[in-house]
Amino acid sequence: MSKNDEIKKLKEKIEELEFQKDFQQDIIADMELITGVDMSKKSLPKTLAKEIEQKKKQRIKENGSMDVLGYLNKPSTKD
């Protein structure tokens, strides 16, 4: 296998792993918002916990806050 092929294969694997990490962080962030329990701070390395916290803040900014049952507490736009 040539070096270029090996580099290409490794780049593809890195992209795949980054996607998986982002997907898992999205799920954790959503579950923490729904349940109100911050488990990532206690059980994950600080760098990952910070990334999840940023995802949660982004979700709240985009969607409003969620209560325990997962309902959005978003201001009504109806008149």
mmCIF file of the C-alpha atoms, coordinates in Angstrom:
data_MODEL
# 
_entry.id   MODEL 
# 
loop_
_atom_site.group_PDB 
_atom_site.id 
_atom_site.type_symbol 
_atom_site.label_atom_id 
_atom_site.label_alt_id 
_atom_site.label_comp_id 
_atom_site.label_asym_id 
_atom_site.label_entity_id 
_atom_site.label_seq_id 
_atom_site.pdbx_PDB_ins_code 
_atom_site.Cartn_x 
_atom_site.Cartn_y 
_atom_site.Cartn_z 
_atom_site.occupancy 
_atom_site.B_iso_or_equiv 
_atom_site.pdbx_formal_charge 
_atom_site.auth_seq_id 
_atom_site.auth_comp_id 
_atom_site.auth_asym_id 
_atom_site.auth_atom_id 
_atom_site.pdbx_PDB_model_num 
ATOM 1  C CA . MET A 1 1  ? 0.000   0.000  0.000  1.00 0.00 ? 1  MET A CA 1 
ATOM 2  C CA . SER A 1 2  ? 1.408   3.382  -0.933 1.00 0.00 ? 2  SER A CA 1 
ATOM 3  C CA . LYS A 1 3  ? 1.848   6.122  1.621  1.00 0.00 ? 3  LYS A CA 1 
ATOM 4  C CA . ASN A 1 4  ? -0.800  8.262  -0.066 1.00 0.00 ? 4  ASN A CA 1 
ATOM 5  C CA . ASP A 1 5  ? -3.332  5.421  0.104  1.00 0.00 ? 5  ASP A CA 1 
ATOM 6  C CA . GLU A 1 6  ? -2.491  4.818  3.742  1.00 0.00 ? 6  GLU A CA 1 
ATOM 7  C CA . ILE A 1 7  ? -2.826  8.533  4.553  1.00 0.00 ? 7  ILE A CA 1 
ATOM 8  C CA . LYS A 1 8  ? -6.160  8.662  2.732  1.00 0.00 ? 8  LYS A CA 1 
ATOM 9  C CA . LYS A 1 9  ? -7.414  5.627  4.643  1.00 0.00 ? 9  LYS A CA 1 
ATOM 10 C CA . LEU A 1 10 ? -6.302  7.121  7.973  1.00 0.00 ? 10 LEU A CA 1 
ATOM 11 C CA . LYS A 1 11 ? -7.996  10.455 7.187  1.00 0.00 ? 11 LYS A CA 1 
ATOM 12 C CA . GLU A 1 12 ? -11.232 8.615  6.420  1.00 0.00 ? 12 GLU A CA 1 
ATOM 13 C CA . LYS A 1 13 ? -10.970 6.729  9.711  1.00 0.00 ? 13 LYS A CA 1 
ATOM 14 C CA . ILE A 1 14 ? -10.364 9.982  11.605 1.00 0.00 ? 14 ILE A CA 1 
ATOM 15 C CA . GLU A 1 15 ? -13.439 11.558 9.998  1.00 0.00 ? 15 GLU A CA 1 
ATOM 16 C CA . GLU A 1 16 ? -15.502 8.494  10.923 1.00 0.00 ? 16 GLU A CA 1 
ATOM 17 C CA . LEU A 1 17 ? -14.312 8.588  14.536 1.00 0.00 ? 17 LEU A CA 1 
ATOM 18 C CA . GLU A 1 18 ? -14.943 12.346 14.809 1.00 0.00 ? 18 GLU A CA 1 
ATOM 19 C CA . PHE A 1 19 ? -18.486 11.822 13.523 1.00 0.00 ? 19 PHE A CA 1 
ATOM 20 C CA . GLN A 1 20 ? -19.071 9.079  16.090 1.00 0.00 ? 20 GLN A CA 1 
ATOM 21 C CA . LYS A 1 21 ? -17.714 11.282 18.884 1.00 0.00 ? 21 LYS A CA 1 
ATOM 22 C CA . ASP A 1 22 ? -19.932 14.217 17.843 1.00 0.00 ? 22 ASP A CA 1 
ATOM 23 C CA . PHE A 1 23 ? -22.969 11.950 17.583 1.00 0.00 ? 23 PHE A CA 1 
ATOM 24 C CA . GLN A 1 24 ? -22.362 10.487 21.040 1.00 0.00 ? 24 GLN A CA 1 
ATOM 25 C CA . GLN A 1 25 ? -21.804 13.953 22.515 1.00 0.00 ? 25 GLN A CA 1 
ATOM 26 C CA . ASP A 1 26 ? -25.070 15.151 20.952 1.00 0.00 ? 26 ASP A CA 1 
ATOM 27 C CA . ILE A 1 27 ? -26.939 12.266 22.564 1.00 0.00 ? 27 ILE A CA 1 
ATOM 28 C CA . ILE A 1 28 ? -25.315 12.896 25.949 1.00 0.00 ? 28 ILE A CA 1 
ATOM 29 C CA . ALA A 1 29 ? -26.041 16.633 25.730 1.00 0.00 ? 29 ALA A CA 1 
ATOM 30 C CA . ASP A 1 30 ? -29.692 15.976 24.830 1.00 0.00 ? 30 ASP A CA 1 
ATOM 31 C CA . MET A 1 31 ? -30.128 13.477 27.650 1.00 0.00 ? 31 MET A CA 1 
ATOM 32 C CA . GLU A 1 32 ? -28.554 15.840 30.161 1.00 0.00 ? 32 GLU A CA 1 
ATOM 33 C CA . LEU A 1 33 ? -30.893 18.618 29.029 1.00 0.00 ? 33 LEU A CA 1 
ATOM 34 C CA . ILE A 1 34 ? -33.920 16.332 29.247 1.00 0.00 ? 34 ILE A CA 1 
ATOM 35 C CA . THR A 1 35 ? -33.082 14.825 32.644 1.00 0.00 ? 35 THR A CA 1 
ATOM 36 C CA . GLY A 1 36 ? -31.355 17.831 34.189 1.00 0.00 ? 36 GLY A CA 1 
ATOM 37 C CA . VAL A 1 37 ? -28.507 15.607 35.424 1.00 0.00 ? 37 VAL A CA 1 
ATOM 38 C CA . ASP A 1 38 ? -24.927 16.522 34.498 1.00 0.00 ? 38 ASP A CA 1 
ATOM 39 C CA . MET A 1 39 ? -23.307 13.090 34.401 1.00 0.00 ? 39 MET A CA 1 
ATOM 40 C CA . SER A 1 40 ? -20.580 14.007 31.922 1.00 0.00 ? 40 SER A CA 1 
ATOM 41 C CA . LYS A 1 41 ? -18.820 16.260 34.434 1.00 0.00 ? 41 LYS A CA 1 
ATOM 42 C CA . LYS A 1 42 ? -18.499 13.363 36.857 1.00 0.00 ? 42 LYS A CA 1 
ATOM 43 C CA . SER A 1 43 ? -17.687 10.512 34.517 1.00 0.00 ? 43 SER A CA 1 
ATOM 44 C CA . LEU A 1 44 ? -15.811 11.910 31.502 1.00 0.00 ? 44 LEU A CA 1 
ATOM 45 C CA . PRO A 1 45 ? -12.463 13.640 31.037 1.00 0.00 ? 45 PRO A CA 1 
ATOM 46 C CA . LYS A 1 46 ? -12.623 17.418 31.417 1.00 0.00 ? 46 LYS A CA 1 
ATOM 47 C CA . THR A 1 47 ? -12.056 18.120 27.722 1.00 0.00 ? 47 THR A CA 1 
ATOM 48 C CA . LEU A 1 48 ? -14.998 15.936 26.684 1.00 0.00 ? 48 LEU A CA 1 
ATOM 49 C CA . ALA A 1 49 ? -17.212 17.319 29.445 1.00 0.00 ? 49 ALA A CA 1 
ATOM 50 C CA . LYS A 1 50 ? -16.446 20.860 28.241 1.00 0.00 ? 50 LYS A CA 1 
ATOM 51 C CA . GLU A 1 51 ? -17.367 19.944 24.666 1.00 0.00 ? 51 GLU A CA 1 
ATOM 52 C CA . ILE A 1 52 ? -20.669 18.474 25.852 1.00 0.00 ? 52 ILE A CA 1 
ATOM 53 C CA . GLU A 1 53 ? -21.364 21.580 27.934 1.00 0.00 ? 53 GLU A CA 1 
ATOM 54 C CA . GLN A 1 54 ? -20.811 23.727 24.837 1.00 0.00 ? 54 GLN A CA 1 
ATOM 55 C CA . LYS A 1 55 ? -23.224 21.545 22.862 1.00 0.00 ? 55 LYS A CA 1 
ATOM 56 C CA . LYS A 1 56 ? -25.834 21.939 25.608 1.00 0.00 ? 56 LYS A CA 1 
ATOM 57 C CA . LYS A 1 57 ? -25.444 25.720 25.588 1.00 0.00 ? 57 LYS A CA 1 
ATOM 58 C CA . GLN A 1 58 ? -25.769 25.746 21.811 1.00 0.00 ? 58 GLN A CA 1 
ATOM 59 C CA . ARG A 1 59 ? -28.930 23.604 21.990 1.00 0.00 ? 59 ARG A CA 1 
ATOM 60 C CA . ILE A 1 60 ? -30.504 25.891 24.581 1.00 0.00 ? 60 ILE A CA 1 
ATOM 61 C CA . LYS A 1 61 ? -29.624 28.945 22.508 1.00 0.00 ? 61 LYS A CA 1 
ATOM 62 C CA . GLU A 1 62 ? -31.168 27.392 19.387 1.00 0.00 ? 62 GLU A CA 1 
ATOM 63 C CA . ASN A 1 63 ? -34.212 25.723 20.908 1.00 0.00 ? 63 ASN A CA 1 
ATOM 64 C CA . GLY A 1 64 ? -34.930 27.255 24.289 1.00 0.00 ? 64 GLY A CA 1 
ATOM 65 C CA . SER A 1 65 ? -34.697 25.187 27.460 1.00 0.00 ? 65 SER A CA 1 
ATOM 66 C CA . MET A 1 66 ? -36.193 21.737 28.040 1.00 0.00 ? 66 MET A CA 1 
ATOM 67 C CA . ASP A 1 67 ? -37.963 20.578 31.154 1.00 0.00 ? 67 ASP A CA 1 
ATOM 68 C CA . VAL A 1 68 ? -37.585 17.124 32.678 1.00 0.00 ? 68 VAL A CA 1 
ATOM 69 C CA . LEU A 1 69 ? -40.107 15.546 30.306 1.00 0.00 ? 69 LEU A CA 1 
ATOM 70 C CA . GLY A 1 70 ? -38.348 16.963 27.267 1.00 0.00 ? 70 GLY A CA 1 
ATOM 71 C CA . TYR A 1 71 ? -40.887 19.654 26.472 1.00 0.00 ? 71 TYR A CA 1 
ATOM 72 C CA . LEU A 1 72 ? -39.459 22.839 25.111 1.00 0.00 ? 72 LEU A CA 1 
ATOM 73 C CA . ASN A 1 73 ? -39.918 25.950 27.215 1.00 0.00 ? 73 ASN A CA 1 
ATOM 74 C CA . LYS A 1 74 ? -39.814 28.225 24.231 1.00 0.00 ? 74 LYS A CA 1 
ATOM 75 C CA . PRO A 1 75 ? -41.598 31.549 24.126 1.00 0.00 ? 75 PRO A CA 1 
ATOM 76 C CA . SER A 1 76 ? -44.749 31.380 22.042 1.00 0.00 ? 76 SER A CA 1 
ATOM 77 C CA . THR A 1 77 ? -44.711 33.165 18.701 1.00 0.00 ? 77 THR A CA 1 
ATOM 78 C CA . LYS A 1 78 ? -48.473 32.952 18.295 1.00 0.00 ? 78 LYS A CA 1 
ATOM 79 C CA . ASP A 1 79 ? -50.538 36.116 18.653 1.00 0.00 ? 79 ASP A CA 1 
# 
